[in-house]
Amino acid sequence: MDKPIPNNFLNDLKPYKGGASSINGVDKIFKLSSNENPFGPSESVINAYNGAIKDITLYPDPSNSLLVKTLSKFYSINPNNIICGCGSDEILHLLARAYLSGNDEAIVSENSFAVYPLAIQASGARIVRAKEVNFQTQVNSILDLVNNSTKMIFIANPNNPTGTMVAYEDLIDLHKNLPSKILLIIDEAYIEYVNDDDYSSFISLVEDNNNIVVTRTFSKAYGLAGLRVGWAYCPDEVIDVLGRLRIPFSINSTAQKVAVAAVNDQNHILKSIEHNNLWLPKITKELDRLGYLTIPSNCNFILFEVSDNLSFDANHVFDYLCSKGIILRQMHEYNLPDFLRVSIGNDEANNLLIKSLKELSQ
């Protein structure tokens, strides 16, 4: 019997796999697998959420005007070049859908965020991976892969899952050497956590170029992962095409109002950053001392290798920590089976993590 047949290029598409969130037989769990803010939302954000409930019977503002206005004022950028989405993931998929087709190629770094290959593959285009050095994105490796089929380049800066970053001047060099027909997408999901002086946002370059898009999210430092709010700063032509492609009402009314409250509560962001600045080096130092190989991170997580000189493997570490109520992120889907990624948790979670790792090494 005949049946509907999907596009052939979707046959090899594997759905995104999020971090584990539960452990059988364990009641108290510390989920350190998804890079979420350990403090959750602030009190003012919770109040905004509770106040927005009364409006859930009404369709949300499809233009996201209040949120756009808030972002424009806070970042001193043009509101006409801001587009919001159901997480930055929606915008990344829309960009791939708008600018890629079956004969095109899009370049990502070797260990890039998993959503980029998904978006590229879902558009029917080919994924091209640029080699890294010590888990660092290499501008020259990307440029060496550019050809007439290249239409887009995705760079997370800093990068997930590695935590590494690309210096601002290196990205400037990359852009200068790209044909103007190639769209350069800079994903700044973890920008709030970066302390490196060589780092700077690419937002200021969007208005003077027609081939740069910068994406941001409320899922990390802002602690709103469950509400799914992201945004992008785009050239006029890109805003126009994305505005025609995206579904109406992709950000619900509650999410819009809560995101506005989150932007207006920067004390919560500063608290989250200070906490991360305290614990990121502390946990990194402890991992190094215990014989793990850590990748220097500019984010709120650490990628580390369970090296051969240890008497156990990454799966054993993962299972042992789960028995203590701590969930890390396994890296099998990133083709890094000997690695684990740990998010910075609250004080209790971080102390339990260090205690458990010491017990495992005894």
C-alpha positions in Angstrom: 0.0 0.0 0.0 1.3 3.5 -0.9 2.0 5.8 2.0 3.4 9.4 2.5 7.2 9.4 2.1 9.3 12.1 3.9 12.3 13.7 2.3 15.2 11.2 1.9 17.6 13.5 3.7 15.6 13.1 6.9 16.3 9.3 7.1 19.6 9.8 8.9 18.4 12.7 11.2 18.6 11.8 14.8 16.6 13.8 17.3 18.3 16.0 19.8 19.0 14.2 23.1 18.9 16.4 26.2 20.7 15.8 29.5 19.3 13.1 31.8 17.0 14.4 34.6 16.0 11.5 36.7 17.6 8.5 38.5 15.7 5.4 39.4 15.6 4.8 43.1 17.1 8.2 44.0 14.9 10.9 45.4 17.2 13.9 45.9 18.8 14.7 42.6 21.2 17.4 41.5 20.9 17.8 37.7 24.3 19.0 36.5 23.7 17.8 32.9 22.1 20.7 31.1 24.0 23.9 32.1 21.0 25.4 33.8 21.2 28.2 36.4 21.4 26.5 39.8 19.5 29.4 41.4 16.5 29.2 39.1 14.6 32.4 38.5 14.7 35.4 40.8 11.8 36.5 43.0 10.8 39.3 40.7 10.7 36.8 37.8 8.5 34.4 39.8 6.2 37.3 40.6 6.0 38.2 36.9 5.2 34.6 36.1 2.4 34.5 38.6 1.0 37.8 37.4 1.0 36.6 33.8 -1.1 33.5 34.4 -4.3 35.5 34.2 -3.6 36.3 30.5 -3.2 32.7 29.3 -6.6 32.6 27.7 -5.5 35.4 25.2 -3.2 35.0 22.3 0.3 36.5 22.9 1.6 39.5 21.1 3.0 38.0 17.8 5.5 40.9 17.4 6.9 40.4 21.0 6.9 44.2 21.2 7.4 44.6 24.9 10.3 42.1 25.0 11.9 43.6 21.8 11.6 47.1 23.3 13.2 45.9 26.6 16.1 44.2 24.7 16.6 47.3 22.5 16.8 49.6 25.5 19.1 47.3 27.6 21.6 46.6 24.8 21.2 50.0 23.0 20.4 48.3 19.7 17.9 48.8 17.0 14.5 47.2 17.8 13.8 46.7 14.1 16.7 44.2 13.9 15.6 42.0 16.8 13.6 38.8 16.4 12.5 36.6 19.2 11.9 32.8 19.1 11.0 29.8 21.1 14.5 29.5 22.4 17.4 30.4 20.1 17.0 26.9 18.7 13.9 28.0 16.8 15.9 30.9 15.2 18.8 28.6 14.3 16.4 26.2 12.6 14.7 29.1 10.8 18.0 30.4 9.5 19.0 27.0 8.1 15.6 26.6 6.5 15.8 30.0 4.9 19.3 29.9 3.5 20.1 26.2 2.9 19.0 23.6 0.5 20.1 20.2 -0.8 23.1 21.3 -2.8 24.5 23.6 -0.1 27.1 23.2 2.6 27.3 24.7 6.1 30.4 24.7 8.3 30.5 23.9 12.0 33.4 23.4 14.3 34.5 19.8 15.0 32.8 19.7 18.5 30.0 22.1 17.9 26.6 22.4 19.6 24.5 19.6 18.5 21.6 21.8 17.3 23.6 23.2 14.4 24.1 19.9 12.5 20.5 19.0 13.2 19.3 22.3 11.6 21.6 21.9 8.7 20.6 18.3 8.1 16.9 19.1 8.4 17.3 21.6 5.6 18.8 18.9 3.3 22.2 20.5 3.2 25.6 19.0 4.0 27.4 19.3 7.3 31.1 20.2 7.1 33.1 20.0 10.3 36.3 22.2 10.8 39.1 20.6 12.7 39.8 22.0 16.2 43.1 22.2 18.1 42.9 21.4 21.8 39.1 21.7 21.5 39.5 25.3 20.2 37.6 26.5 17.1 40.2 27.3 14.4 39.4 30.2 12.0 42.0 28.9 9.4 40.4 25.5 9.5 37.0 27.0 8.7 38.4 29.2 5.9 40.1 26.2 4.3 36.8 24.5 3.9 34.9 27.4 2.3 33.9 26.8 -1.3 31.2 27.7 -3.8 28.7 25.5 -2.0 29.3 27.1 1.4 26.2 29.1 2.5 26.4 29.3 6.3 28.9 29.1 9.2 27.7 28.4 12.7 30.0 29.3 15.6 29.1 29.1 19.3 31.2 31.6 21.2 31.9 30.4 23.8 31.2 26.9 22.6 29.1 24.1 24.0 30.1 21.4 24.9 33.8 22.4 25.1 33.6 25.7 27.0 36.3 27.3 24.8 36.0 30.6 23.0 37.3 32.4 19.9 39.0 35.8 20.4 37.2 38.8 18.9 40.0 39.7 16.5 40.1 36.1 15.2 36.4 36.3 14.4 37.0 39.7 12.7 39.6 38.0 10.5 37.2 35.2 9.7 34.5 37.6 8.6 36.9 39.7 6.5 38.0 36.6 4.6 34.5 35.3 3.9 32.6 35.9 0.7 29.7 38.2 1.4 27.2 35.6 0.3 28.0 33.4 3.3 25.9 34.0 6.4 28.0 34.0 9.6 26.0 33.0 12.7 27.6 33.7 16.1 25.7 32.0 19.0 26.4 33.9 22.2 24.3 31.7 24.6 27.0 31.8 27.3 28.2 35.3 27.0 27.3 36.3 30.5 29.9 33.9 32.0 32.9 35.0 29.9 35.8 36.7 31.8 38.4 36.7 29.0 39.6 40.2 27.9 40.0 38.9 24.3 36.3 38.2 24.1 33.7 40.7 22.8 30.2 40.4 21.5 29.6 40.6 17.7 26.3 42.4 18.1 27.9 45.8 17.2 28.9 44.5 13.8 25.4 43.4 12.7 24.1 46.8 11.6 27.1 47.5 9.3 27.1 44.1 7.6 24.5 42.1 5.8 25.8 38.6 6.5 26.2 38.5 10.4 23.6 37.2 12.8 24.1 37.0 16.6 21.8 34.8 18.7 21.2 34.9 22.4 19.1 32.9 24.9 17.3 33.2 28.3 18.0 29.6 29.1 21.4 29.9 30.7 22.3 32.8 33.0 18.8 34.0 33.1 17.5 30.7 34.3 14.4 30.4 32.0 15.2 27.2 30.1 11.8 25.8 30.7 10.0 28.8 29.2 12.0 28.7 25.9 12.9 32.2 25.0 15.7 33.3 22.7 16.4 36.1 20.3 18.7 37.2 17.5 20.1 40.5 16.2 20.0 40.4 12.4 20.5 42.5 9.3 17.3 43.9 7.7 17.0 41.3 4.9 17.4 38.4 7.4 14.8 39.9 9.8 12.4 40.1 6.8 12.8 36.5 5.7 12.7 35.1 9.3 9.6 37.2 10.1 7.8 35.5 7.1 9.0 32.0 8.0 8.3 31.8 11.7 5.1 30.5 13.1 2.7 33.0 14.7 2.8 33.2 18.5 5.9 31.1 18.9 6.6 32.7 22.3 3.8 32.4 24.7 2.5 35.4 26.6 3.8 34.2 30.0 7.3 33.7 28.6 7.4 37.1 27.0 6.5 38.9 30.3 8.8 36.8 32.4 11.7 37.4 30.0 11.1 41.2 30.4 11.2 40.8 34.2 14.5 38.8 33.9 16.2 41.5 31.9 15.2 44.1 34.4 16.6 42.1 37.3 20.4 42.2 36.6 21.2 41.7 40.3 20.2 38.1 39.8 22.5 37.8 36.8 25.4 39.3 38.8 24.7 36.8 41.6 24.8 33.9 39.2 28.0 35.1 37.6 29.7 35.6 40.9 28.7 32.1 42.0 30.1 30.7 38.7 33.3 32.6 39.1 33.8 31.0 42.5 33.0 27.4 41.7 34.3 27.0 38.1 38.0 27.3 39.0 37.4 25.4 42.3 35.9 22.3 40.6 38.3 22.5 37.7 41.3 22.5 40.2 39.8 19.5 42.0 39.2 17.5 38.8 42.8 18.2 37.7 44.1 17.1 41.1 42.2 13.8 40.9 43.8 13.0 37.5 41.0 14.1 35.1 41.9 16.1 32.0 39.8 19.3 32.0 39.2 21.7 29.1 39.6 25.3 30.2 36.0 26.7 30.2 34.5 30.2 29.7 31.0 28.9 30.5 29.1 27.5 33.4 30.2 24.0 32.8 33.4 21.9 32.5 34.2 19.3 29.9 36.6 16.7 31.3 38.2 13.5 30.1 38.4 10.3 32.2 42.0 9.6 31.2 43.7 6.3 30.7 45.8 6.6 33.8 42.7 6.3 36.0 41.4 2.8 37.0 37.9 3.5 35.7 36.2 4.8 32.6 33.7 7.6 32.0 30.7 5.3 32.2 31.8 4.2 35.7 32.2 7.8 36.8 28.7 8.7 35.5 27.1 5.7 37.1 28.9 6.3 40.5 27.8 9.9 40.6 24.3 8.9 39.7 24.2 6.6 42.7 25.0 9.7 44.8 22.2 11.7 43.2 24.4 13.7 40.8 23.6 13.6 37.0 26.4 14.6 34.6 26.1 14.8 30.8 27.5 11.9 28.9 29.2 12.8 25.6 28.5 9.8 23.4 26.3 11.7 21.0 29.2 14.1 20.6 31.6 11.2 19.7 33.5 11.9 23.0 32.8 8.7 24.9 35.7 9.2 27.3 34.4 12.6 28.3 31.8 14.0 30.7 30.4 17.5 31.1 29.5 18.9 34.5 27.4 22.0 35.0 28.1 24.3 38.0 25.4 23.6 40.5 24.5 25.2 43.8 26.8 25.0 46.9 25.3 21.7 48.1 25.6 20.1 44.7 29.2 21.2 44.1 30.4 20.1 47.5 28.7 16.7 47.1 30.3 16.4 43.6 33.8 17.0 45.0 33.2 14.7 47.9 32.0 11.9 45.6 34.8 12.3 43.2 37.3 12.0 46.0 35.6 8.9 47.3 35.7 7.4 43.8 39.4 7.9 43.6 40.2 6.3 47.0 
